[in-house]
Amino acid sequence: MAYVMNDGGKAATGRKGKSGDCAVRAVAIATGTDYETAYRMMADEAASFGYKKSARDGIHMDVITSVLKKFGWAWVAAPKISGRKARCADLAEKGTVIARQAKHFVAVIDGTPHDIFDCSDRMVYGCWAKA
């Protein structure tokens, strides 16, 4: 299976349309937090860093790192794979993580991305995992 379709609970909040909320979806899915709570946490943290108080238009690395640190998660570099870049499937041994890809964050559970589109073929730079 390439990926699991999962909006992190966004539709249940009544929110519609496209937005840059991948970090919110990833945090909601990976931590078991409801979408609205994850959205508010990200927006509040973004404001505390001096960014716009919104999680709709993307989240900076320092913001998601700070939020995940509060959950007890830590950054882990992507595994070294001979001859190619790491992908979500290469994170299978880590259980549930949030992977950082080019301009995207995704919840990965046992090597399978849980998101609104299939990002399984994208390179993974690293991930946050429960410390």
Secondary structure, 3 states (H helix, E strand, C coil): CCCEECCCCCHHHCCCCCCECHHHHHHHHHHCCCHHHHHHHHHHHHHHCCCCCCCCECCCHHHHHHHHHHCCEEEEECCCCCCCCCCHHHHHHHCEEEEEECCEEEEEECCEEEECCCCCCCCCCEEEEEC
